[in-house]
Amino acid sequence: MGRRGYPPEFRRKAVDLVESGRSVADVARDPDISTETVYTWRRQDRIGRGEETHRQTGRAPPGR
């Protein structure tokens, strides 16, 4: 099966659920997406808000 794309609103809702206390496994189970996908979305959200740095460089994204 090919790679599925998820709309930004769907990603946002998943990240919000995790941030509100639900486990990543629980959030990923219902729509049948991988936990790694949810962890990636959460990490990208944290990077976007300046709460986490890029792993490759150890620096915040440009403009932060």
PDB file as gemmi writes it, atoms N, CA and C in Angstrom:
CRYST1    1.000    1.000    1.000  90.00  90.00  90.00 P 1                      
ATOM      1  N   MET A   1       0.841  -1.171   0.000  1.00  0.00           N  
ATOM      2  CA  MET A   1       0.000   0.000   0.000  1.00  0.00           C  
ATOM      3  C   MET A   1       0.888   1.236   0.000  1.00  0.00           C  
ATOM      4  N   GLY A   2       0.477   2.268  -0.710  1.00  0.00           N  
ATOM      5  CA  GLY A   2       1.255   3.498  -0.801  1.00  0.00           C  
ATOM      6  C   GLY A   2       1.156   4.327   0.464  1.00  0.00           C  
ATOM      7  N   ARG A   3       1.997   5.302   0.520  1.00  0.00           N  
ATOM      8  CA  ARG A   3       2.037   6.208   1.674  1.00  0.00           C  
ATOM      9  C   ARG A   3       0.780   7.067   1.686  1.00  0.00           C  
ATOM     10  N   ARG A   4       0.160   7.169   2.852  1.00  0.00           N  
ATOM     11  CA  ARG A   4      -1.045   7.982   2.992  1.00  0.00           C  
ATOM     12  C   ARG A   4      -0.681   9.369   3.495  1.00  0.00           C  
ATOM     13  N   GLY A   5      -1.373  10.353   3.002  1.00  0.00           N  
ATOM     14  CA  GLY A   5      -1.186  11.706   3.504  1.00  0.00           C  
ATOM     15  C   GLY A   5      -2.309  12.041   4.476  1.00  0.00           C  
ATOM     16  N   TYR A   6      -2.018  12.882   5.441  1.00  0.00           N  
ATOM     17  CA  TYR A   6      -3.013  13.281   6.423  1.00  0.00           C  
ATOM     18  C   TYR A   6      -3.135  14.793   6.406  1.00  0.00           C  
ATOM     19  N   PRO A   7      -4.359  15.299   6.410  1.00  0.00           N  
ATOM     20  CA  PRO A   7      -4.523  16.761   6.404  1.00  0.00           C  
ATOM     21  C   PRO A   7      -3.997  17.381   7.702  1.00  0.00           C  
ATOM     22  N   PRO A   8      -3.563  18.625   7.618  1.00  0.00           N  
ATOM     23  CA  PRO A   8      -3.025  19.312   8.803  1.00  0.00           C  
ATOM     24  C   PRO A   8      -3.993  19.305   9.990  1.00  0.00           C  
ATOM     25  N   GLU A   9      -5.299  19.413   9.731  1.00  0.00           N  
ATOM     26  CA  GLU A   9      -6.282  19.432  10.813  1.00  0.00           C  
ATOM     27  C   GLU A   9      -6.282  18.098  11.572  1.00  0.00           C  
ATOM     28  N   PHE A  10      -6.123  16.999  10.835  1.00  0.00           N  
ATOM     29  CA  PHE A  10      -6.079  15.671  11.438  1.00  0.00           C  
ATOM     30  C   PHE A  10      -4.836  15.539  12.312  1.00  0.00           C  
ATOM     31  N   ARG A  11      -3.710  15.982  11.794  1.00  0.00           N  
ATOM     32  CA  ARG A  11      -2.459  15.937  12.563  1.00  0.00           C  
ATOM     33  C   ARG A  11      -2.580  16.768  13.835  1.00  0.00           C  
ATOM     34  N   ARG A  12      -3.146  17.965  13.696  1.00  0.00           N  
ATOM     35  CA  ARG A  12      -3.302  18.873  14.839  1.00  0.00           C  
ATOM     36  C   ARG A  12      -4.149  18.217  15.925  1.00  0.00           C  
ATOM     37  N   LYS A  13      -5.250  17.596  15.531  1.00  0.00           N  
ATOM     38  CA  LYS A  13      -6.132  16.954  16.500  1.00  0.00           C  
ATOM     39  C   LYS A  13      -5.406  15.814  17.220  1.00  0.00           C  
ATOM     40  N   ALA A  14      -4.632  15.022  16.485  1.00  0.00           N  
ATOM     41  CA  ALA A  14      -3.877  13.925  17.099  1.00  0.00           C  
ATOM     42  C   ALA A  14      -2.864  14.462  18.108  1.00  0.00           C  
ATOM     43  N   VAL A  15      -2.129  15.497  17.730  1.00  0.00           N  
ATOM     44  CA  VAL A  15      -1.137  16.088  18.638  1.00  0.00           C  
ATOM     45  C   VAL A  15      -1.840  16.679  19.867  1.00  0.00           C  
ATOM     46  N   ASP A  16      -2.959  17.347  19.661  1.00  0.00           N  
ATOM     47  CA  ASP A  16      -3.697  17.919  20.791  1.00  0.00           C  
ATOM     48  C   ASP A  16      -4.154  16.836  21.761  1.00  0.00           C  
ATOM     49  N   LEU A  17      -4.598  15.695  21.234  1.00  0.00           N  
ATOM     50  CA  LEU A  17      -5.024  14.593  22.100  1.00  0.00           C  
ATOM     51  C   LEU A  17      -3.865  14.071  22.940  1.00  0.00           C  
ATOM     52  N   VAL A  18      -2.695  13.942  22.328  1.00  0.00           N  
ATOM     53  CA  VAL A  18      -1.516  13.479  23.068  1.00  0.00           C  
ATOM     54  C   VAL A  18      -1.133  14.512  24.121  1.00  0.00           C  
ATOM     55  N   GLU A  19      -1.143  15.781  23.752  1.00  0.00           N  
ATOM     56  CA  GLU A  19      -0.780  16.839  24.692  1.00  0.00           C  
ATOM     57  C   GLU A  19      -1.774  16.931  25.851  1.00  0.00           C  
ATOM     58  N   SER A  20      -3.020  16.499  25.628  1.00  0.00           N  
ATOM     59  CA  SER A  20      -4.029  16.546  26.697  1.00  0.00           C  
ATOM     60  C   SER A  20      -3.936  15.354  27.643  1.00  0.00           C  
ATOM     61  N   GLY A  21      -3.032  14.412  27.328  1.00  0.00           N  
ATOM     62  CA  GLY A  21      -2.817  13.311  28.257  1.00  0.00           C  
ATOM     63  C   GLY A  21      -3.075  11.916  27.712  1.00  0.00           C  
ATOM     64  N   ARG A  22      -3.686  11.804  26.548  1.00  0.00           N  
ATOM     65  CA  ARG A  22      -3.902  10.475  25.981  1.00  0.00           C  
ATOM     66  C   ARG A  22      -2.579   9.905  25.502  1.00  0.00           C  
ATOM     67  N   SER A  23      -2.438   8.608  25.575  1.00  0.00           N  
ATOM     68  CA  SER A  23      -1.190   7.982  25.145  1.00  0.00           C  
ATOM     69  C   SER A  23      -1.082   7.998  23.626  1.00  0.00           C  
ATOM     70  N   VAL A  24       0.147   8.009  23.143  1.00  0.00           N  
ATOM     71  CA  VAL A  24       0.386   7.970  21.705  1.00  0.00           C  
ATOM     72  C   VAL A  24      -0.237   6.699  21.111  1.00  0.00           C  
ATOM     73  N   ALA A  25      -0.077   5.584  21.801  1.00  0.00           N  
ATOM     74  CA  ALA A  25      -0.635   4.314  21.309  1.00  0.00           C  
ATOM     75  C   ALA A  25      -2.148   4.395  21.179  1.00  0.00           C  
ATOM     76  N   ASP A  26      -2.815   5.026  22.141  1.00  0.00           N  
ATOM     77  CA  ASP A  26      -4.266   5.163  22.097  1.00  0.00           C  
ATOM     78  C   ASP A  26      -4.700   6.049  20.938  1.00  0.00           C  
ATOM     79  N   VAL A  27      -4.010   7.156  20.757  1.00  0.00           N  
ATOM     80  CA  VAL A  27      -4.345   8.092  19.671  1.00  0.00           C  
ATOM     81  C   VAL A  27      -4.134   7.429  18.308  1.00  0.00           C  
ATOM     82  N   ALA A  28      -3.091   6.633  18.185  1.00  0.00           N  
ATOM     83  CA  ALA A  28      -2.763   5.996  16.905  1.00  0.00           C  
ATOM     84  C   ALA A  28      -3.664   4.803  16.593  1.00  0.00           C  
ATOM     85  N   ARG A  29      -4.188   4.156  17.592  1.00  0.00           N  
ATOM     86  CA  ARG A  29      -4.941   2.914  17.408  1.00  0.00           C  
ATOM     87  C   ARG A  29      -6.212   3.093  16.591  1.00  0.00           C  
ATOM     88  N   ASP A  30      -7.032   4.062  16.920  1.00  0.00           N  
ATOM     89  CA  ASP A  30      -8.345   4.191  16.291  1.00  0.00           C  
ATOM     90  C   ASP A  30      -8.275   4.444  14.786  1.00  0.00           C  
ATOM     91  N   PRO A  31      -7.481   5.411  14.324  1.00  0.00           N  
ATOM     92  CA  PRO A  31      -7.405   5.592  12.862  1.00  0.00           C  
ATOM     93  C   PRO A  31      -6.398   4.659  12.190  1.00  0.00           C  
ATOM     94  N   ASP A  32      -5.778   3.752  12.985  1.00  0.00           N  
ATOM     95  CA  ASP A  32      -4.822   2.768  12.459  1.00  0.00           C  
ATOM     96  C   ASP A  32      -3.630   3.429  11.781  1.00  0.00           C  
ATOM     97  N   ILE A  33      -2.986   4.327  12.524  1.00  0.00           N  
ATOM     98  CA  ILE A  33      -1.739   4.913  12.056  1.00  0.00           C  
ATOM     99  C   ILE A  33      -0.633   4.464  13.005  1.00  0.00           C  
ATOM    100  N   SER A  34       0.598   4.541  12.572  1.00  0.00           N  
ATOM    101  CA  SER A  34       1.690   4.057  13.413  1.00  0.00           C  
ATOM    102  C   SER A  34       1.968   5.040  14.550  1.00  0.00           C  
ATOM    103  N   THR A  35       2.449   4.492  15.654  1.00  0.00           N  
ATOM    104  CA  THR A  35       2.825   5.357  16.774  1.00  0.00           C  
ATOM    105  C   THR A  35       3.979   6.265  16.375  1.00  0.00           C  
ATOM    106  N   GLU A  36       4.873   5.760  15.536  1.00  0.00           N  
ATOM    107  CA  GLU A  36       6.001   6.586  15.082  1.00  0.00           C  
ATOM    108  C   GLU A  36       5.512   7.816  14.335  1.00  0.00           C  
ATOM    109  N   THR A  37       4.431   7.677  13.579  1.00  0.00           N  
ATOM    110  CA  THR A  37       3.863   8.828  12.862  1.00  0.00           C  
ATOM    111  C   THR A  37       3.395   9.878  13.857  1.00  0.00           C  
ATOM    112  N   VAL A  38       2.699   9.454  14.903  1.00  0.00           N  
ATOM    113  CA  VAL A  38       2.206  10.395  15.906  1.00  0.00           C  
ATOM    114  C   VAL A  38       3.374  11.045  16.645  1.00  0.00           C  
ATOM    115  N   TYR A  39       4.392  10.256  17.001  1.00  0.00           N  
ATOM    116  CA  TYR A  39       5.579  10.832  17.652  1.00  0.00           C  
ATOM    117  C   TYR A  39       6.245  11.875  16.746  1.00  0.00           C  
ATOM    118  N   THR A  40       6.301  11.597  15.454  1.00  0.00           N  
ATOM    119  CA  THR A  40       6.892  12.537  14.498  1.00  0.00           C  
ATOM    120  C   THR A  40       6.091  13.831  14.459  1.00  0.00           C  
ATOM    121  N   TRP A  41       4.774  13.715  14.385  1.00  0.00           N  
ATOM    122  CA  TRP A  41       3.936  14.912  14.368  1.00  0.00           C  
ATOM    123  C   TRP A  41       4.128  15.723  15.636  1.00  0.00           C  
ATOM    124  N   ARG A  42       4.213  15.049  16.793  1.00  0.00           N  
ATOM    125  CA  ARG A  42       4.410  15.756  18.055  1.00  0.00           C  
ATOM    126  C   ARG A  42       5.766  16.463  18.071  1.00  0.00           C  
ATOM    127  N   ARG A  43       6.796  15.774  17.600  1.00  0.00           N  
ATOM    128  CA  ARG A  43       8.131  16.384  17.554  1.00  0.00           C  
ATOM    129  C   ARG A  43       8.140  17.593  16.612  1.00  0.00           C  
ATOM    130  N   GLN A  44       7.503  17.460  15.442  1.00  0.00           N  
ATOM    131  CA  GLN A  44       7.443  18.584  14.500  1.00  0.00           C  
ATOM    132  C   GLN A  44       6.702  19.767  15.107  1.00  0.00           C  
ATOM    133  N   ASP A  45       5.649  19.488  15.845  1.00  0.00           N  
ATOM    134  CA  ASP A  45       4.900  20.560  16.498  1.00  0.00           C  
ATOM    135  C   ASP A  45       5.766  21.260  17.532  1.00  0.00           C  
ATOM    136  N   ARG A  46       6.498  20.498  18.325  1.00  0.00           N  
ATOM    137  CA  ARG A  46       7.380  21.089  19.339  1.00  0.00           C  
ATOM    138  C   ARG A  46       8.496  21.898  18.703  1.00  0.00           C  
ATOM    139  N   ILE A  47       9.043  21.415  17.615  1.00  0.00           N  
ATOM    140  CA  ILE A  47      10.073  22.177  16.898  1.00  0.00           C  
ATOM    141  C   ILE A  47       9.482  23.476  16.378  1.00  0.00           C  
ATOM    142  N   GLY A  48       8.291  23.395  15.804  1.00  0.00           N  
ATOM    143  CA  GLY A  48       7.626  24.585  15.275  1.00  0.00           C  
ATOM    144  C   GLY A  48       7.342  25.637  16.327  1.00  0.00           C  
ATOM    145  N   ARG A  49       7.134  25.197  17.574  1.00  0.00           N  
ATOM    146  CA  ARG A  49       6.878  26.130  18.672  1.00  0.00           C  
ATOM    147  C   ARG A  49       8.155  26.513  19.410  1.00  0.00           C  
ATOM    148  N   GLY A  50       9.292  25.986  18.959  1.00  0.00           N  
ATOM    149  CA  GLY A  50      10.571  26.320  19.577  1.00  0.00           C  
ATOM    150  C   GLY A  50      10.845  25.592  20.882  1.00  0.00           C  
ATOM    151  N   GLU A  51      10.081  24.541  21.176  1.00  0.00           N  
ATOM    152  CA  GLU A  51      10.258  23.788  22.414  1.00  0.00           C  
ATOM    153  C   GLU A  51      11.258  22.649  22.279  1.00  0.00           C  
ATOM    154  N   GLU A  52      11.616  22.336  21.072  1.00  0.00           N  
ATOM    155  CA  GLU A  52      12.561  21.240  20.825  1.00  0.00           C  
ATOM    156  C   GLU A  52      13.436  21.658  19.657  1.00  0.00           C  
ATOM    157  N   THR A  53      14.674  21.170  19.640  1.00  0.00           N  
ATOM    158  CA  THR A  53      15.582  21.512  18.556  1.00  0.00           C  
ATOM    159  C   THR A  53      15.590  20.398  17.520  1.00  0.00           C  
ATOM    160  N   HIS A  54      16.109  20.739  16.359  1.00  0.00           N  
ATOM    161  CA  HIS A  54      16.298  19.736  15.312  1.00  0.00           C  
ATOM    162  C   HIS A  54      17.334  18.739  15.795  1.00  0.00           C  
ATOM    163  N   ARG A  55      17.062  17.478  15.668  1.00  0.00           N  
ATOM    164  CA  ARG A  55      18.002  16.448  16.121  1.00  0.00           C  
ATOM    165  C   ARG A  55      19.285  16.429  15.313  1.00  0.00           C  
ATOM    166  N   GLN A  56      19.192  16.714  14.029  1.00  0.00           N  
ATOM    167  CA  GLN A  56      20.379  16.629  13.179  1.00  0.00           C  
ATOM    168  C   GLN A  56      21.432  17.660  13.559  1.00  0.00           C  
ATOM    169  N   THR A  57      21.000  18.857  13.904  1.00  0.00           N  
ATOM    170  CA  THR A  57      21.939  19.940  14.147  1.00  0.00           C  
ATOM    171  C   THR A  57      22.066  20.323  15.611  1.00  0.00           C  
ATOM    172  N   GLY A  58      21.042  19.969  16.397  1.00  0.00           N  
ATOM    173  CA  GLY A  58      21.057  20.388  17.782  1.00  0.00           C  
ATOM    174  C   GLY A  58      20.716  21.861  17.956  1.00  0.00           C  
ATOM    175  N   ARG A  59      20.255  22.500  16.883  1.00  0.00           N  
ATOM    176  CA  ARG A  59      19.904  23.922  16.933  1.00  0.00           C  
ATOM    177  C   ARG A  59      18.425  24.107  16.657  1.00  0.00           C  
ATOM    178  N   ALA A  60      17.916  25.209  17.089  1.00  0.00           N  
ATOM    179  CA  ALA A  60      16.536  25.558  16.796  1.00  0.00           C  
ATOM    180  C   ALA A  60      16.420  25.866  15.306  1.00  0.00           C  
ATOM    181  N   PRO A  61      15.213  25.755  14.753  1.00  0.00           N  
ATOM    182  CA  PRO A  61      15.031  26.081  13.344  1.00  0.00           C  
ATOM    183  C   PRO A  61      15.357  27.546  13.072  1.00  0.00           C  
ATOM    184  N   PRO A  62      15.682  27.895  11.836  1.00  0.00           N  
ATOM    185  CA  PRO A  62      16.001  29.281  11.504  1.00  0.00           C  
ATOM    186  C   PRO A  62      14.900  30.234  11.923  1.00  0.00           C  
ATOM    187  N   GLY A  63      15.287  31.384  12.403  1.00  0.00           N  
ATOM    188  CA  GLY A  63      14.322  32.388  12.798  1.00  0.00           C  
ATOM    189  C   GLY A  63      13.847  32.264  14.240  1.00  0.00           C  
ATOM    190  N   ARG A  64      14.382  31.331  14.971  1.00  0.00           N  
ATOM    191  CA  ARG A  64      13.969  31.130  16.366  1.00  0.00           C  
ATOM    192  C   ARG A  64      15.022  31.652  17.309  1.00  0.00           C  
TER     193      ARG A  64                                                      
END                                                                             
